[in-house]
Amino acid sequence: MSIEGYDLLIKEFKFLLEIEKPKVAQEKLVAAALGDRSENADYQAAKEKLRHIEKRLFYLNSMIEKSHIIDPSTLTHDRVSFGSSVTILSLQTDEEENYTVCGVLEAEPEHGLISVHSPLAKAMMGKKVGDEFKIRLPLEKKEYEIVKIYYKNIFSLKKNIRTKSDFSFH
């Protein structure tokens, strides 16, 4: 994953651990003081929120521990690699398509940001300008040629960047 992607994971983890979890724990304590917990909707809601926060913290921690941070701006991009933006030409339709190879958590296929593990990215990896490659899809086989390889910051291309308001459990 990119440095920015890793930083965003850390930011969300810290927010949930240091701000959201203590806030919801306090809500749970206040609700518990109101009486019978079995029929206390506020208590049950806070308890459920805490459960979701714990699950998300576990997931984020796992992603942080497993992550491999790569700064694609330091790579040459003379061949397709992590962080490369690539213009490819469909040999069937003669149409150009643009993609950027990124980490799984950074992918937005609808905006041309494709996971390094996607079939298209795997087929392009290591290729240079002028190389042709094929990709087998469930219903067809497509052929492409690499037209251009360049670097553009992954986060400058993202349209859906999570913010603190996205981190909260409402």
One Martini backbone bead per residue (centre of mass of N, CA, C, O) as a GRO file, in nm:
protein
  170
    1MET     BB    1   0.102   0.032   0.011
    2SER     BB    2   0.073   0.343   0.058
    3ILE     BB    3   0.148   0.594   0.266
    4GLU     BB    4  -0.138   0.718   0.273
    5GLY     BB    5  -0.290   0.453   0.334
    6TYR     BB    6  -0.150   0.398   0.602
    7ASP     BB    7  -0.217   0.666   0.744
    8LEU     BB    8  -0.525   0.618   0.736
    9LEU     BB    9  -0.530   0.368   0.912
   10ILE     BB   10  -0.403   0.499   1.161
   11LYS     BB   11  -0.610   0.724   1.197
   12GLU     BB   12  -0.854   0.539   1.245
   13PHE     BB   13  -0.744   0.374   1.480
   14LYS     BB   14  -0.696   0.611   1.675
   15PHE     BB   15  -0.980   0.724   1.678
   16LEU     BB   16  -1.124   0.472   1.786
   17LEU     BB   17  -0.942   0.428   2.042
   18GLU     BB   18  -0.931   0.744   2.162
   19ILE     BB   19  -1.243   0.841   2.101
   20GLU     BB   20  -1.485   0.649   2.033
   21LYS     BB   21  -1.466   0.428   2.250
   22PRO     BB   22  -1.481   0.610   2.507
   23LYS     BB   23  -1.751   0.743   2.433
   24VAL     BB   24  -1.922   0.479   2.422
   25ALA     BB   25  -1.852   0.378   2.704
   26GLN     BB   26  -1.990   0.618   2.844
   27GLU     BB   27  -2.273   0.571   2.729
   28LYS     BB   28  -2.302   0.293   2.864
   29LEU     BB   29  -2.280   0.388   3.159
   30VAL     BB   30  -2.518   0.583   3.157
   31ALA     BB   31  -2.730   0.373   3.069
   32ALA     BB   32  -2.683   0.170   3.307
   33ALA     BB   33  -2.780   0.380   3.534
   34LEU     BB   34  -3.099   0.370   3.443
   35GLY     BB   35  -3.113   0.043   3.459
   36ASP     BB   36  -3.251  -0.196   3.301
   37ARG     BB   37  -3.070  -0.361   3.054
   38SER     BB   38  -3.277  -0.542   2.890
   39GLU     BB   39  -3.470  -0.257   2.836
   40ASN     BB   40  -3.217  -0.079   2.730
   41ALA     BB   41  -3.158   0.080   2.441
   42ASP     BB   42  -2.901   0.249   2.496
   43TYR     BB   43  -2.730   0.017   2.600
   44GLN     BB   44  -2.753  -0.170   2.351
   45ALA     BB   45  -2.637   0.033   2.147
   46ALA     BB   46  -2.360   0.074   2.282
   47LYS     BB   47  -2.279  -0.222   2.279
   48GLU     BB   48  -2.290  -0.250   1.968
   49LYS     BB   49  -2.086  -0.031   1.900
   50LEU     BB   50  -1.847  -0.163   2.049
   51ARG     BB   51  -1.843  -0.414   1.875
   52HIS     BB   52  -1.779  -0.268   1.607
   53ILE     BB   53  -1.520  -0.133   1.697
   54GLU     BB   54  -1.363  -0.390   1.767
   55LYS     BB   55  -1.374  -0.514   1.484
   56ARG     BB   56  -1.234  -0.278   1.339
   57LEU     BB   57  -0.973  -0.280   1.503
   58PHE     BB   58  -0.891  -0.566   1.427
   59TYR     BB   59  -0.878  -0.519   1.123
   60LEU     BB   60  -0.678  -0.282   1.117
   61ASN     BB   61  -0.449  -0.425   1.263
   62SER     BB   62  -0.413  -0.643   1.051
   63MET     BB   63  -0.349  -0.450   0.812
   64ILE     BB   64  -0.104  -0.314   0.940
   65GLU     BB   65   0.069  -0.572   0.987
   66LYS     BB   66   0.050  -0.667   0.663
   67SER     BB   67   0.174  -0.430   0.547
   68HIS     BB   68   0.317  -0.283   0.245
   69ILE     BB   69   0.529  -0.020   0.200
   70ILE     BB   70   0.509   0.203  -0.085
   71ASP     BB   71   0.699   0.438  -0.283
   72PRO     BB   72   0.621   0.517  -0.608
   73SER     BB   73   0.803   0.779  -0.652
   74THR     BB   74   1.084   0.595  -0.648
   75LEU     BB   75   1.008   0.475  -0.907
   76THR     BB   76   1.056   0.445  -1.256
   77HIS     BB   77   0.828   0.329  -1.462
   78ASP     BB   78   0.937   0.143  -1.712
   79ARG     BB   79   0.756  -0.050  -1.557
   80VAL     BB   80   0.506  -0.217  -1.433
   81SER     BB   81   0.393  -0.109  -1.108
   82PHE     BB   82   0.353   0.002  -0.823
   83GLY     BB   83   0.183   0.310  -0.900
   84SER     BB   84   0.116   0.281  -1.185
   85SER     BB   85   0.035   0.448  -1.471
   86VAL     BB   86  -0.182   0.323  -1.741
   87THR     BB   87  -0.184   0.299  -2.091
   88ILE     BB   88  -0.421   0.122  -2.287
   89LEU     BB   89  -0.475  -0.086  -2.580
   90SER     BB   90  -0.724  -0.209  -2.756
   91LEU     BB   91  -0.709  -0.451  -3.012
   92GLN     BB   92  -1.023  -0.462  -3.079
   93THR     BB   93  -1.118  -0.132  -3.043
   94ASP     BB   94  -0.894   0.104  -3.020
   95GLU     BB   95  -0.905   0.170  -2.711
   96GLU     BB   96  -0.839   0.368  -2.439
   97GLU     BB   97  -0.698   0.300  -2.110
   98ASN     BB   98  -0.695   0.386  -1.753
   99TYR     BB   99  -0.455   0.294  -1.493
  100THR     BB  100  -0.397   0.223  -1.137
  101VAL     BB  101  -0.173   0.072  -0.926
  102CYS     BB  102  -0.285  -0.067  -0.614
  103GLY     BB  103  -0.412  -0.122  -0.327
  104VAL     BB  104  -0.677  -0.279  -0.199
  105LEU     BB  105  -0.774  -0.027  -0.007
  106GLU     BB  106  -0.741   0.186  -0.268
  107ALA     BB  107  -0.946   0.083  -0.450
  108GLU     BB  108  -1.122   0.219  -0.763
  109PRO     BB  109  -1.238   0.093  -1.041
  110GLU     BB  110  -1.437   0.330  -1.131
  111HIS     BB  111  -1.143   0.520  -1.130
  112GLY     BB  112  -0.882   0.326  -1.215
  113LEU     BB  113  -0.828   0.176  -0.938
  114ILE     BB  114  -0.622  -0.106  -0.913
  115SER     BB  115  -0.547  -0.391  -0.791
  116VAL     BB  116  -0.262  -0.580  -0.768
  117HIS     BB  117  -0.467  -0.852  -0.770
  118SER     BB  118  -0.573  -0.809  -1.032
  119PRO     BB  119  -0.583  -0.937  -1.342
  120LEU     BB  120  -0.482  -0.684  -1.490
  121ALA     BB  121  -0.237  -0.617  -1.316
  122LYS     BB  122  -0.096  -0.890  -1.343
  123ALA     BB  123  -0.067  -0.869  -1.660
  124MET     BB  124   0.110  -0.590  -1.647
  125MET     BB  125   0.332  -0.673  -1.484
  126GLY     BB  126   0.654  -0.579  -1.615
  127LYS     BB  127   0.571  -0.412  -1.836
  128LYS     BB  128   0.624  -0.231  -2.139
  129VAL     BB  129   0.637  -0.033  -2.379
  130GLY     BB  130   0.473  -0.230  -2.642
  131ASP     BB  131   0.351  -0.440  -2.488
  132GLU     BB  132   0.173  -0.740  -2.490
  133PHE     BB  133  -0.153  -0.862  -2.367
  134LYS     BB  134  -0.352  -1.103  -2.190
  135ILE     BB  135  -0.702  -1.152  -2.088
  136ARG     BB  136  -0.903  -1.364  -1.896
  137LEU     BB  137  -1.240  -1.394  -1.908
  138PRO     BB  138  -1.530  -1.551  -1.866
  139LEU     BB  139  -1.637  -1.455  -2.182
  140GLU     BB  140  -1.334  -1.352  -2.255
  141LYS     BB  141  -1.065  -1.225  -2.460
  142LYS     BB  142  -0.808  -0.986  -2.408
  143GLU     BB  143  -0.620  -0.730  -2.588
  144TYR     BB  144  -0.308  -0.551  -2.524
  145GLU     BB  145  -0.133  -0.232  -2.511
  146ILE     BB  146   0.134  -0.055  -2.408
  147VAL     BB  147   0.161   0.303  -2.417
  148LYS     BB  148   0.181   0.407  -2.102
  149ILE     BB  149   0.413   0.507  -1.832
  150TYR     BB  150   0.337   0.648  -1.507
  151TYR     BB  151   0.330   0.895  -1.247
  152LYS     BB  152   0.060   0.909  -1.001
  153ASN     BB  153  -0.092   0.990  -0.735
  154ILE     BB  154  -0.324   0.804  -0.588
  155PHE     BB  155  -0.473   1.031  -0.405
  156SER     BB  156  -0.532   1.219  -0.660
  157LEU     BB  157  -0.750   0.992  -0.778
  158LYS     BB  158  -0.927   0.982  -0.550
  159LYS     BB  159  -1.283   0.999  -0.439
  160ASN     BB  160  -1.279   0.798  -0.162
  161ILE     BB  161  -1.203   0.957   0.124
  162ARG     BB  162  -1.164   0.900   0.438
  163THR     BB  163  -1.302   1.033   0.735
  164LYS     BB  164  -1.390   1.092   1.052
  165SER     BB  165  -1.697   1.068   0.986
  166ASP     BB  166  -1.650   0.765   0.876
  167PHE     BB  167  -1.541   0.634   1.151
  168SER     BB  168  -1.798   0.653   1.279
  169PHE     BB  169  -2.065   0.535   1.497
  170HIS     BB  170  -2.423   0.601   1.466
   0.00000   0.00000   0.00000
